[in-house]
């Protein structure tokens, strides 16, 4: 009886309809989005209980709790930074990206268990390190999976859903964590985490990767497309240096070599070196680091729910991705304009000088404007990575390796984000303590302005007057406004 029911269930899952659904673009996008939500939700859910746990369960002195909270968060970011390129390399070398995505689950489960039962600093530190490693796996492999699965005409929208899922988890985690802790206590918080991880694990196992069905995207394209893109990329100054050192070997061979001796071509460079020698990739990494640094530097001075507008506006990420899909030629321009608007919003933060209802409203409006601006920056950045990989492959087929370097490229993106998460809090705390809130807004605004100029000038080859943008940001840096009082 039991065996017959089991066989019926397995046959149902293996049916053509079920298999088609599990391999569908929509289902894979949902699984990747939920995976990103789970990691970020866990990251935020632990925040409300960490100070109490460190003091009561680990035995840290009250005056040292905040220092250890900062250290644990830094360990999380450092693990994310170091694990991302390794994950990208492995995901590009194995046959199935799904297997690497599944490998992140044990790290997530173990980290949750260590944080749950940990009664020493060592266990909490190890838990945070594994949590950062799990996030690196989820984001690196998730982005690569979406790039493999989704048609280019809808890739921006799918990447937007993943970004929205991450920000939703980051925003909802601390809120729900505090509520669950108040209602059910310490163990209830981790019980909720385990339940969410179980759902995430089931869906990751149920997913059927496009590579298994033979319907994943072929990056190389046909011969005509390859030739056309190669001609276009040859004239692109931002792709100079990309490709292997053997790409021009035939052109460099002398007639004597052709008629006589045989020489081995120079060794092909590692895909990671190809990526790091491509200016467009480096520019995208800097832009993503700037986005991450903005969130974390302002969060370091934020006190409570008033900083929600900065995060909750990321709900428009799928819409922004759809716009970028519809107007691919405008992507870099959109990103450049978005960073310029973000620079203006950051500079305007200097008008917040004291604690009052009107000032709180002004702060929320400015943070919402900043959040919307950053939403319009993220999707073009991620899409530009995919575009640049295509251009490199068409200019020098095989220079990125047999399996391509999609996951390695997104591993570098995660490195940039993790780097911003490490630098941002230090930058925010240092500048605010030394020069005040207005100066912090000016510094972050200047970073955005420089990024906007870089995206526009280097990509469009336009002569933009950089001095105008610097002057636009100068008041926020030059003017030392009072430090903003703690806001609720």
N, C-alpha and C positions, 0 to 999 in steps of 0.2 A: 504494500500500500504506500509506504513512505517512499520507496524507490521509484514507484510509478509517478508520484507527485513531483519528485525531484527531477525525473527525466522530462516530465511535461514542462517544468519551469525552464530547464536548460534548453529544451527545444524551442520554447517561446523566445528566449533571449537570442537564440541562434537563427531565428526565422529571418527571411529576407527583409521583411518590413522593419523588424527591430534592429537588425544590423545596419540597415540604411539610415535609420534615425540616429543610432549611436555614432555613425560616421558623418552625420550631417554637419554642415558649417555652423548652423545655429546651436546645436547641442555642444559642439566643441568650444564655441565661443562662451557659452554659458558655464561650462566646466572650468575653463581657464579664468573666467571672471570670478566664479565662486572661490576658486583656489586663492586668487589674489585677495579677495575679501576675507577669507579665513585667516590668512597670515597677518594681514593688517589689523583685523579685529582682535586677534590674540595679542598682538603687540600693544594695542590700546586698552584692552580689557584688564591687563595686569597693572596698568598705571595707577588706578585708585587704591589697590591693595598693597602695592609695593612698599610704601613707607611704613605702614602698620606691620607688614610681615617682617621687614628687616629689623624693626625695633623689638617686636614681641617674639618672633620665632627664631631669628638669627642672633638677637642679643646685641645689636649695634646701638651705641649711645645716641640719644635723640639729636644731639648737636652734629653728629656725623651722618645722619640718615640721608640728607640731601646730597652730600658729596658722593655717597655710595650709589644713590639713584643715578646720578650723572655718569659715574664710572660704568655701571651696568648698561646704560643706554649706549655709551661709547663702545663697549665690547660688542654689542649687537651690531652697530654700524660697521665696526672693524671687520667682524666676521662676514658681513654682507659684502664688504669691499673685497676681501681676499678670496671669497668663495666664488664670486660671480664669473671671473675669467676661467677658472677651472671648470665650472659647470658648463660654460659655453663651449669649451674645447671638447669635453666629453660628449655633450649633446650633438655636436657636429660629427663626431667620430662613430657613434653607435648607430645601429640601423633604426632604432625606435626612440624618438624623443619621449614618448609616453613612459618608457622604462625609467628615464632620468627623472621625469616629473614624479613618478611614484616613489623614487628613491628619496625624495624630499620629505615624504610622510613620516618615516621612522624618526628623522631628526626632529620633526614637529612634535610627535608624540612624546619622545624622550625629554625634550625641552619642557613640555608642559608638565610631565611628571616630576622633573627636577625642581621646577618652580613651585609645584604643589606641595611636595614633601620636604623641600630643602630647608635645612636648619643650620646651614653654614654659608659663609660668603662664597666659598669655593663651589658649592652646588648651584647657587644662584648665578654665579659667573658662567659656569658651564652651560646652564640652562639658557642664558641670554645668548651665548655664542652659538649654540645649536639653533636657536630661534632665528638669528641672523643668517645662518647658513641655509636654513629652510626657505627663508624669504628670497635669497639669491637664486635658489633652484626654481622656485615658483615663477619669479619674474623673468629670469633668463629663458627658461624653457617655454614658459607661457607665451612670451612675445614671439619666439621662434615658431611655435606651433601655429599661432594665428597667421604669421607671415606665410607659412607653408600651406595653410588651409584656405584662407579667405582670398577671393578674387581681388585683384588690385583695385577694382572699381568700388569695393566696399571695405577695404582694409582699414582705412581711417576710422570708420564708424566702429568696427570691431575693437580696434585698439582703444577707442574712446570708452567703450563699455568696460574694458579691463581697468583703465585708469579710474573710471567712476567707481568700480567695485573696490579698488584699493582705498580711495578717499572715503568711501562710505564706511568701510571697516575701521579706518583710522578715526573717523568722527564718531561713529556709534560705539566703538569699543569702550572709551572712558565713560561715556554716559551710561551705557547699560551695565558696565562693570560696577560703577558706583551704586546703581539701583539694586542690582543683584546682591551686592555685598551688604547693603542695608537691610534687604528683605530676608536673604537666606544665609548670610554669613560667608566666611572665607571659602569653605569647601564648595558651596553652591556656584561660586564664580568659575572654578575649574571644572565642575560638572558640566556647566554650559559649554565650556571650551571643548571638552571631550565629545559631547554630542555633535557639535558643529564639525569637528575633525572627522567623526564617523561618517557623516553625510558627504563630506568632501572626498573621503577615501573611496566610498562606494561609486561616486560619479567618476572619479579618475579611473577606476578599474573598468567601469562600463564603457568609457569612451573608446572608440575605434579610430586610430590615427589614419589620416588620409594615405600615408605611405603604405599601409597594409593593404589598402584597396587599389593602390596604383593610380590614385587620382590627385596626388599632391601636385603643386605647381612646379613646372620645369623652368628654372631660372635662366637657362641658356637660350631658349627660344629657337626659331628656325634660322636658316642661314641668312636670309634677307634681313631679318631683324637684327641678327648679330652684326652683320656688316654695317647696317645703318647706325646702330648704336656705337659701334667702334669708331666710325667716322666722326660722330658727334662728340664722343668722349675725347678723341685726340685733340680737339680744339678747346677743351675745357681746362683752364689753368688750375682748377681746384682738384683735378684728378692726376696731375703730374706727380710722379713718384709712386702712384698706385700701380699694382701689377707686379709680376715677378721680374727678377733681373734677367731672365732669359727671354723676355718678350721681344727684344730687338736683336737677338742673337744672330738671326739669319741675315739681317741688314749689316751687321758688323763683320761678318766673315769675309775674308779677302778671297779673290779669285784663286789664289794658290791653295787655299784651304779647300775650296770647292773641287778643284781638280785633283788634289792629291790626298794629303793626310786627313784623317778623321779626328776631330776633337770633341770631347764631351762638352755639352753646353754647361754654362755655370749653374750651380745648384739653385733651385727655386727657394725663394724666401718663404718663411712661415707666414701663414695667413694673418696671424696677429700683427706681425711687422708690416704687412701690406696695409692693414687697416690703420695702424698708428702712423703710417707715412702718408695718409690721404688727408689733405686739408679739410675737405668737407666733413669727414668723420670727426676730426678733431674739433671743428666748429660746432657740430651737433652735440658733442660731449660737453663742451664748455657751456652751451646753452642749457643743457639738462642739469648741469651742476648749478647753474645760476638759479634755476627754478627750485631745486631742492634747498639751496642755501637760503632762499627767500622764506620758504615755509618755516624752516627750522630756526632761523635767526629771529624772526618775529615771534615765533612760538616761545622762544626763550624768555621773552618779556611779557607774554600774554598771561593773564590771570583769569581763567575760567571761560565761561560761555561767550564772552564778548568777542572772542576770536573765531567763533564758528563761521561767520560770513566768509572768511578766507578759504575755508575748506568746503563748505556746503555748495558753493557756486560751481564746484567741479562736476556737478550733476549734468552740466551742459556739454561735457566732453564728447559723448556720442554725436551730438548735433554738430559740434565743431569738426569732428572727424568726417561727417557726411559732407560738410561744406568743402573740406579739403579734397575729398574724393571727387566731388563734382567739378572743382576748379583746380586741377593739379598744378597748373602753371603758376598759380597765385600762392602756393604754399609758403614759400620763403618770404614773400611779401607780407603774408598774413602774420607769420611769426615775427618778422621785424617790426611791424606795426604794433603787435601785441606787447612786445618788450618795451617799445617806446611808451605805450600807454601805461604799462606797469611802472616805468620810471617816473611818469607824472604822478601816479597814485602814491608811490613811495615818498616822493618829495612833498606831496600835500599832507602827509602824516604829521608834518611839523606844526600844523595848526592845532593839534591836540596837545594842550599844555596844562590842563588841570582836570580834576574829577568833577564832572557835572553831567546832568542828563543830556544837555545839548552836545557836549563834547563826546559822550558815549555814542550818540546817534551819528555824529560826524565820523567817528572812528569806524563804526560798523559799515557805513556807506563806503568809506575809502577802502576798507578791507574787502568788501564785496567787489568793488571795481577792480582791485588788484587781483582777486581770485578769478574774475571773469577774464582779465587780460592774460593771466597765466594759463587758463584753459585754452585760449586761442593760440598759445605758444607750444603746448605739449604735443598735440597731434601732428603738426607739421614737422616737429623735430624727429619724432619716431618714424614718420613716413619718409623723411629724407634719408634715414639710414638704409631703408630698403631700396630707395632709388639709387643711392650711391653704390650699393652692392651690385645692383644690376649693371651700372655703368662700368664698374671695375671688371666684372666678369665678361662683358661684351668687348671691352678694350683688350683684355688679355685672358682668354678662356683658360680655365684651370688654375689661375694664379691664387684662387682662394681655396684650392684643394678639391678633391673629388666630391666631397659632401657639401661644398660651399662653406661659408663662414657666417651664416645668419645668426646662430646662437652665440658665436664668439663676439660678433658685433653688438648684440644686445647685452652680452655679458659686460662689455665695456660701458654701455649705457648705464647699467646697474652700478658699475664702479663709480661713474660720475655722480649718480644720485646718492650713493652711500658716502662719497667724499663730501658732497654738499651737506649731508646730514651730520657729518662729523665737524665740519668747519663752521656751519651756520650758528649753532648755539654758542660757540666760543666767540665768534664775531659779534653776535648780538649782545651777549653779556658784556664783552670788553668795551665796545663802542658806547653802549648805553651808559655804563658806569663811569666812563671817562668824559664823555662829551654830551650825553643826553639823547633823548628820543628823536629830536629833529635831525641830529647828525647821523643817527642810525638809518633813518629813512633816506637821507641824502646819499649815504654810502651804498645802500642796497639799490637805490635809484640809479646811481652812476654805473653800477655793475650791469643793470638792465640796459642802460643807454649804450654802453660799450658793446653789449651783445647785439642790440638792434643794429648798430652801425656795421658790425662784423657780418651779420646775416645779409644785410642789404648790399654793402659795398663789395664783399668778396663773391657773392653769388650773382648779383646783377651787373657787376662791373660798372657801377655808377660812381660819379665823383660827388660824394656828399660832404658837406661842410661839417666836419666833426666838432668844430669849435662851438657851433650853435647848440648841439646837443649837450656839450659839457657845460655851457653857460646855463642851459635849461635846468641842469641839475645842481649848479653851483650854490644857489641859495640854501639848499637843504644841508649842504656840507659846511658852508661858511657860517651859517647862523647857528649858534649854540642855544637852543631852546631849553627850557627847564625839563627835567626828567619827569615823565608822566607818572603820576601816582598810581598805586596798585588799583586796578579796576576789577569789579566782581565778575 
